[in-house]
Amino acid sequence: MKPVHARTAFHFNGEVTPTGPHCTRMSMRLPLDAKIYVAGHDCPLGQMLCRKLHTSGYQQVITRTGQELNLRSQLDVNLFFEQELPDYVFVVTEETAEQVDQLTHPAEHLYSRLLGLSNVIHASYVYEVRKLLNIACFSGDQGADGAWNLTAESLSSGESLPAGALLQLVALGLCDRYRQQYSCDFISAQFFLESGDVAVAREPAAPGIMIQSTDSSSGGGVYRAFAESGDQLYSLNPTDACLFLMEHFSSAGAISIRSRADEYASP
């Protein structure tokens, strides 16, 4: 399944109405009885996502604290997946410069996060998860246009890359390779949180996908994706974007999403 590169209206009753000349109908509403595991539920975006799932009628949202499940242990993660058998998995990775472990124990911090990511992604393959969405979340000052864009030049410059960039690079590579080798439906997204004024100002005027949410609880968020710019979305509400991607997007590579920081911070 490829992302739709045509102007499209999206409604949260699971209907997708394509209007482009070469567009096929896409609809994969997540079943309300699906078992959904949210890894990283304790970070702000993870908390918002869990609330969104619950208010949308999903009753089998699975979460575990670090004390309940050690993601660094492959055995523990595999046992958890064997017991719960989740249908869908959201993996939320959020990095902030203020994290104490990241500053005082950078090697241990990165190693621990890499183990957790790898174990969850591999277990999702072993226990035949229907779909996995790998989500990296960065603040606006980290920038979608510079600091987090990993290029050959930045990798060879000798500059120490932030842990969040390295984590997302590895997670993206794993998702793409599991997709390539095992045909797993694993996808990746990068969220860049900006102020409303900045996000609107950066919205380019080009043809692409327009998705309109009519869910009253989300404030009618509007997304736009542009074929020419390499898969980008704009969303007033990041949780709406998460559900849209899980239901209607399937492709290798990371899709970039700009979202309103004020919506992100709201309860």
DAKA-V869048 format. One record per backbone hydrogen bond with DSSP energy under -0.5 kcal/mol. NH is the residue of the N-H (numbers start at 0). CO is the residue of the C=O. If there is no record, write none. Layout:
nh->NH co->CO
nh->NH co->CO
//
This chain:
nh->4 co->2
nh->5 co->3
nh->8 co->16
nh->9 co->7
nh->10 co->14
nh->13 co->10
nh->16 co->8
nh->17 co->15
nh->18 co->6
nh->22 co->19
nh->33 co->30
nh->35 co->33
nh->35 co->59
nh->36 co->34
nh->36 co->87
nh->37 co->35
nh->37 co->61
nh->38 co->36
nh->38 co->89
nh->39 co->37
nh->40 co->37
nh->42 co->39
nh->46 co->42
nh->47 co->43
nh->48 co->44
nh->49 co->45
nh->50 co->46
nh->51 co->47
nh->52 co->48
nh->53 co->49
nh->54 co->50
nh->55 co->51
nh->56 co->53
nh->57 co->52
nh->58 co->31
nh->58 co->56
nh->61 co->35
nh->61 co->59
nh->68 co->64
nh->70 co->68
nh->72 co->69
nh->73 co->71
nh->76 co->72
nh->77 co->73
nh->78 co->74
nh->79 co->75
nh->80 co->76
nh->81 co->77
nh->82 co->78
nh->83 co->79
nh->84 co->80
nh->86 co->34
nh->87 co->34
nh->88 co->130
nh->89 co->36
nh->90 co->88
nh->90 co->132
nh->91 co->38
nh->91 co->89
nh->92 co->90
nh->92 co->134
nh->93 co->91
nh->94 co->136
nh->98 co->95
nh->102 co->98
nh->102 co->99
nh->103 co->99
nh->104 co->100
nh->108 co->104
nh->109 co->105
nh->110 co->106
nh->111 co->107
nh->112 co->108
nh->113 co->109
nh->114 co->110
nh->115 co->111
nh->116 co->112
nh->117 co->113
nh->118 co->114
nh->119 co->115
nh->120 co->116
nh->121 co->117
nh->122 co->118
nh->123 co->119
nh->124 co->120
nh->125 co->121
nh->126 co->122
nh->127 co->124
nh->128 co->123
nh->129 co->86
nh->130 co->86
nh->131 co->184
nh->132 co->88
nh->133 co->131
nh->133 co->186
nh->134 co->90
nh->134 co->132
nh->135 co->188
nh->136 co->92
nh->137 co->190
nh->139 co->192
nh->141 co->138
nh->142 co->138
nh->142 co->139
nh->147 co->142
nh->148 co->145
nh->149 co->147
nh->150 co->148
nh->154 co->150
nh->155 co->151
nh->156 co->152
nh->160 co->158
nh->165 co->161
nh->166 co->162
nh->167 co->163
nh->168 co->164
nh->169 co->165
nh->170 co->166
nh->171 co->167
nh->172 co->168
nh->173 co->169
nh->174 co->170
nh->175 co->171
nh->176 co->172
nh->177 co->173
nh->178 co->174
nh->179 co->175
nh->180 co->176
nh->181 co->177
nh->182 co->178
nh->183 co->177
nh->185 co->183
nh->186 co->131
nh->187 co->252
nh->188 co->133
nh->189 co->254
nh->190 co->135
nh->191 co->256
nh->192 co->137
nh->192 co->190
nh->193 co->191
nh->193 co->258
nh->198 co->194
nh->199 co->195
nh->200 co->196
nh->201 co->197
nh->202 co->198
nh->202 co->199
nh->203 co->201
nh->205 co->203
nh->208 co->224
nh->210 co->208
nh->210 co->222
nh->211 co->209
nh->212 co->210
nh->212 co->220
nh->215 co->213
nh->217 co->214
nh->218 co->215
nh->219 co->214
nh->222 co->210
nh->224 co->208
nh->226 co->224
nh->228 co->225
nh->229 co->226
nh->230 co->225
nh->232 co->255
nh->234 co->257
nh->239 co->236
nh->240 co->236
nh->241 co->237
nh->242 co->238
nh->243 co->239
nh->244 co->240
nh->245 co->241
nh->246 co->242
nh->247 co->243
nh->248 co->244
nh->254 co->187
nh->255 co->230
nh->256 co->189
nh->257 co->232
nh->258 co->191
nh->259 co->234
nh->260 co->193
nh->263 co->259
nh->264 co->260
nh->265 co->261
//
